[in-house]
Amino acid sequence: MGTEKATSVDVAKRAGVSQSAVSRVFTPGASVSPKMAEKVLKAAHELGYRPNVLARSLITGRSRIIGLVVAYLENQFYPDALERLSNALQAHGYHILVFMVSNDDDGVDKVMGELLDYQVDGIITASVGMSNDLAARCAAAGVPVVLFNRGQDDERLNQVTSNNVEGGRKIAEFLVAGGHKKIAHIAGWSGSSTGRDRKAGFLAGLKEAGVELVDCTDGMYRREAAAAATREMFSGTDRPDAVFVGNDHMAFAVMDVLRFELKLDVPGDVSVVGYDDVPLASWPAYDLTTLRQPSNRMVEATVSTLLQWIEEGSSDVQKIKIDGPLMIRGSARIPEGWPDERL
């Protein structure tokens, strides 16, 4: 037979305080004196007591759990962003419940429905869209949602992204200034706002400079798809002299194919520019020029927006776009006299 678990009543008796004092000590943000906290924590440690968070949520109506839905952990941008999100939320007394999902309406709706059953206080979706029906369900349940690194045309949904259109435009300006004439694009998934916006900004920047895109294909944000697109794109003699790849995860595959399969020099034969600036981008093996997504500021804005809705009952939907710099490294030809203030 197992031993009986200690209760808050047992802790209160051992510490010589009231049960409500024990509750305050284990409630994040509650007012309690250091001396009281020391007595209660000492008694709790001696008894092996841990508060029942789920039981408390039935009383307070708050689980202090944030549901996090993510689709692309193979993309190096997301493990780093998820760690930052988890740390930021923990600093405010919240924890995350992570669900993986395929990026289709049925899969997303199923997982999000399960999250609502867990009585989460809020939901963050990382590069995952939501159906109108599901957005309505979350709104009706009073569960705020913030889309991280994904935009959606729904007035009920908060969203935080980098300024993808402006980022694409910066990359176009950089490649044109480098003297490239045959510029191609391996885009991110066309079903995502990030892929569409980066492409739109890139095309707009080329058009303003009077340069036409020589080739474009959808890399689906997948390494294998990007590698196959590179083989196809560079199979002829009239190959591109520069390629903007929709994220770093794909850009690494593009560089590997160019250098090790096609025996082309990067950037001597072809310049490669990515988007995200994941840690691997700065490694000497890739030394990738890329548009940095400011993940620290994106995480800060995401957590701040979500907590405003949870703790302050905010009703102002936020559509936040954050600019990032172009990180100049060795994978692309650097325009002569390129000014630092343009980076």
HELIX and SHEET records of a PDB file:
HELIX    1   1 SER A    8  ALA A   15  1                                   8    
HELIX    2   2 GLN A   19  VAL A   25  1                                   7    
HELIX    3   3 PRO A   34  LEU A   47  1                                  14    
HELIX    4   4 VAL A   53  THR A   60  1                                   8    
HELIX    5   5 PHE A   77  ALA A   91  1                                  15    
HELIX    6   6 ASP A  105  ASP A  117  1                                  13    
HELIX    7   7 ASN A  132  ALA A  141  1                                  10    
HELIX    8   8 ASN A  164  ALA A  177  1                                  14    
HELIX    9   9 SER A  193  GLU A  208  1                                  16    
HELIX   10  10 ARG A  223  MET A  233  1                                  11    
HELIX   11  11 ASP A  248  ASP A  256  1                                   9    
HELIX   12  12 VAL A  257  GLU A  261  3                                   5    
HELIX   13  13 PRO A  279  SER A  282  5                                   4    
HELIX   14  14 SER A  295  GLU A  312  1                                  18    
HELIX   15  15 ASP A  340  ARG A  342  5                                   3    
SHEET    1   A 6 HIS A  95  MET A 100  0                                        
SHEET    2   A 6 ILE A  65  VAL A  70  1                                        
SHEET    3   A 6 GLY A 122  ALA A 126  1                                        
SHEET    4   A 6 VAL A 145  PHE A 148  1                                        
SHEET    5   A 6 ASN A 158  SER A 162  1                                        
SHEET    6   A 6 LYS A 319  ILE A 322  1                                        
SHEET    1   B 6 LEU A 213  ASP A 218  0                                        
SHEET    2   B 6 ILE A 183  ALA A 187  1                                        
SHEET    3   B 6 ALA A 242  VAL A 245  1                                        
SHEET    4   B 6 SER A 271  ASP A 276  1                                        
SHEET    5   B 6 THR A 289  ARG A 292  1                                        
SHEET    6   B 6 LEU A 326  MET A 327 -1                                        
END                                                                             
